[in-house]
Amino acid sequence: MDGGARYQTEALIVGGGLAGIVAALELLDRNRRVVLVERQSESHLGGLAMEAFGGMHLVDTPLQRRQGILDSAELALADWNSFAEFGDGDDWPRRWAGRYIERCVPDIYEWLRRYGIGFFPAVQWVERGWYRAGNSVPRYHVVWGTSQRMTRDLLRAVREHAHRDRLQILCDHTVTGMLRRGESVCGCVGVRGDDREEFTVEAEHVVLASGGITGNLDKVRANWPREWGAAPSVMLNGSHPAADGAMHDAAAALGARVTHLDNMWNYAAGVHHPRPRFPGHGLSLIPCKSALWMDHRGRRIGPEPLVTGFDTRHLVERVSQQEKPYTWQVLNWRIAARELAVSGAQHNAAIRDRRLFAFLAQIIGGNDRLVAEMVEDCEDFVSATTVAGLAERMNRLAGTADVDAGVLEGEIRRYDDVIARGPRYHNDDQLRRIAQLRLWLGDRMRTCRFQRILDPAAGPLIAIREFVMTRKSLGGMQTDLHSRVLADGDRPVPGLYAVGEASGFGGGGSSGKRSLEGTCLTGCILTAQAAAAAIVQGAAAGAAAPVPDRMPERIAP
């Protein structure tokens, strides 16, 4: 091949996010030569894991047992299968689900602890299920220090590794095509930096750790679930434009089977990022349970109200089918201070920086600083002392006259009147769900006890305009339990592996239609470990290596 820098290695990893980092670390542990290619700068190593909150779905852990949570692999797998709604032919996703449940404690919980990475002692309960069973018991383990701390610790382990000299990290290198000799994938070609100089990497094994498709809104719309109708005309990007699906196309050109791209883990309560890094950059709110979720006219969405904590996919479906591409949550300052949270490391500094007393102070006293910051800096927050003033500001923000102050006040008062009658008369599904949520200490500490919205002592009023926000692809390249990419007939594409989001976190969609939440970071770790083990085992078994004197062909997506 002509021109540009050339590299040769045993294993090529495309993508420097969490899955790529774990794959590199595991291969270095086995004394393998590795080249890791990352399209962004060195400061972006770690990818979305550097920004994530760090929740992990783990089953029957010491932390659960310490809290008296009785869990088991059998119960967890039943919950997983219920939420996933696997279809006919979903053999590999089912197998990966079983592998996850079986191996999540030794291969994730204990593996992370070997690197000094621990968890906040209180296990949380999310995705309980709306119409079908979700998590029967709390399983959401939060990394103490958030995912950012975990990712930095793993990056440090890579950089300080005893075999660090066997690793080359090529940042600002964009892969544009793959190399193949005969039937075997044997490397990649691409361009480097702004000068677009070509580079080539030849390798015995290629691991695609390139993320999903949800940073590419055109691909999201093209793969939107058909039964939901058209995708919203406005969506926010909670992923990154680099997650564009280019490597999915490259793998498909090599014969790989790419499945279930219509299964995505998006969010219903996205707002515009106050400090965006790219157009349409979104920030994911954890919706306030005591707020009223309303349509663009300020009417409560029904007949069943929307409440978070039960089924995120259901929320996204309902919100995406509204007449306009945004909804409102209406609440007051007291509710926001107690319940408002923003997903990710940036807005959870007390957990990120491992300041336990600061975190407990926020839980007990409320997070007024976060509310003030969002009201001041985020364009989707408006506040007023009266309903009329709030409606006027909602209309001004939306550029419409859709919200009638009288209608808005009537909706709020009907809800407040039910609360005022007392818990014995709470004939409202939102209040019933709040009562059930508050039976678990983790939710009771973060959920108001039947707070009226027009309570004069709890103001001012707040309205939040919210959009569907993309986040994770639950589908991807289909892989076997060794993370080998499969072609039709379940035939492995020789030399090609996919890990993390690129593989739908295993099998081309191990979570099915829904995640039990916290399965993405963990899926990156499990699939990367499987790929590294398979590469070493294959070499030890004498797997055929590319013939060095045969010119590889370029395969463009």
Residue, then its C-alpha position, 0 to 999 in steps of 0.5 A: m500500500d502506498g503512502g502515509a504512516r504504517y503500523q503492524t501489531e497483533a491486535l488493533i482496537v478502533g475506539g478509545g472509549l471504555a470498551g477499547i480501554v478495557a480491551a487494551l488493558e486485558l491484552l496488555d495483561r497477556n503481553r500482547r502488542v496493541v495499537l489503539v486508534e481514536r478519532q478524537s484528541e487524547s483528552h477525549l480518551g474514555g469517551l462517554a464514560m468520562e461523562a456518565f454517572g456510573g450506575m451499574h446493574l449488578v446481581d446478588t452483590p455483597l452491597q445488596r446483601r448488606q442492605g437486606i436485598l434478596d437477589s438471585a441469578e434466577l430472579a434477575l434473568a427473569d426480570w431481564n427477559s421480561f424487560a427485553e421482550f426478545g423476539d424469535g431468532d434472538d439467540w445470541p442476545r439471550r445468550w449474552a443476557g445469561r452470560y451477563i447475569e452469570r459473570c457480572v459479579p466476578d468480572i465486573y464488581e470484583w474486577l473493578r475492586r482490584y483496581g481500587i474502584g468501589f461503589f456507593p454503599a446504597v443500592q438504588w432501585v430503577e426501572r421497576g417496570w410499568y406494564r411488565a416486570g422490570n427490576s424486582v429488587p434494587r440492583y443499581h450500583v453507583v460507582w463512588g467517584t462516578s464513571q469519570r473516576m473509574t475511567r481515569d483509574l483504568l486509563r492510569a492502569v493502562r499508562e502505568h502498565a508493565h507492558r506499556d511499551r507494547l501499546q501505541i495509542l494513535c489519537d486524532h486518527t479516523v478510520t475510513g476503511m478496513l483491510r482484508r486478506g482473503e476472508s480475514v480482516c487484517g487492519c484498517v486505513g484512515v486519515r490523521g488529523d487536520d492534514r488528512e495524511e493517510f495511515t495504515v494499521e495491519a493486525e492479526h485481530v481487529v476489535l471494533a470499540s467504536g460506539g453506536i449510532t445515536g450521535n448521528l440523528d439521521k441514523v437515529r431517525a432512519n432506525w426509529p421504531r416503526e410502531w411509534g411513527a415518525a421520530p420527533s422533528v427536534m431531538l437533542n444529542g446526548s451522545h456525541p457526533a463521533a458516534d456516527g455508525a461509520m464502523h457499523d457500515a464498515a463491518a456490514a461491508l465485510g459481511a457482518r450482521v448488524t441487528h436491532l438498531d431500532n432498539m435505543w436507550n434514549y431519554a424523555a427529559g433532555v434539555h439544551h446543554p448550558r455549555p454545548r460542545f456541538p450543535g444540539h448538545g443535550l443534557s439529561l435530566i432525571p425527571c422530578k417525580s412530583a412534577l406534572w408532565m404536560d403537553h405543549r398546551g400545558r395539559r397534563i399528559g394522560p389518561e395515565p400520568l408520566v412518572t419516572g423510575f418505572d420504564t424509560r422506554h415507555l416514557v420515550e414512546r409516549v413523549s415522542q408521540q405528542e403533537k409537538p416535539y417537546t413537553w413540559q414539566v411543571l413544579n415548584w422550587r421545593i420539588a426541584a431542590r429535593e428531586l431535580a437531578v442531572s445525569g452524569a459526572q459534571h452535575n454530580a460533583a459531590i459523588r464525582d469528587r467522593r465528598l460524602f458529607a457534601f452529598l449527604a448535605q444535598i440529600i438532606g437539605g436539597n440541592d438549591r445550587l443546582v436548581a439556581e444554576m439550571v434556572e439561570d443558565c439553561e434556556d429550557f427552564v423558566s420561573a415565575t411567582t404566578v401561574a399567569g406569569l409562568a404561562e407567559r414565559m412558557n409561551r415566550l420560550a416556545g414562540t407560541a401562544d399554546v399555553d392558556a394560563g387558565v387551563l394550566e392553573g386548572e390542571i395544577r389545581r385539580y392535582d393539588d386538590v387531590i393531595a389536599r384531601g389526604p393520602r386516604y383519598h389519593n385517587d391519582d396514579q401519580l400519587r399512588r406511584i410516589a407512595q410506592l417509590r417512597l417505601w424504598l429509602g433511596d427514593r424516599m430521601r429524594t422524593c417529596r411527600f405529596q407536595r402541592i405545586l401551588d403551595p405558597a411556601a414552596g415557590p417560585l413556580i418552575a416549568i422545564r421544556e423537555f425533548v427526547m434526547t438520544r443516548k445509547s444504541l442497544g443494537g449493533m454488530q452481532t457477536d458470539l460469546h467470544s465477541r467475534v463478529l458474526a456473518d449470516g449463518d452464525r459464521p464468524v468474520p475471521g479476525l473481526y471482533a466488536v465490543g461495547e456499544a458497537s456490539g449492542f453490548g453483546g450479541g447485537g442487542s443483549s438488552g433487547k428493547r429495554s435496559l434494566e439500567g446500568t447495563c451499558l458500562t458493564g456491557c462494555i467491560l464484559t464484551a471487551q474481556a471476552a474479546a481479549a480472552a478469545i484473541v489470546q486463546g485463538a493465538a495459543a490454538g494456532a489460529a491462522a494469521p494473515v499471510p504477510d506477503r499477500m497484499p490486503e484489499r481495502i474495504a470501504p463502508 
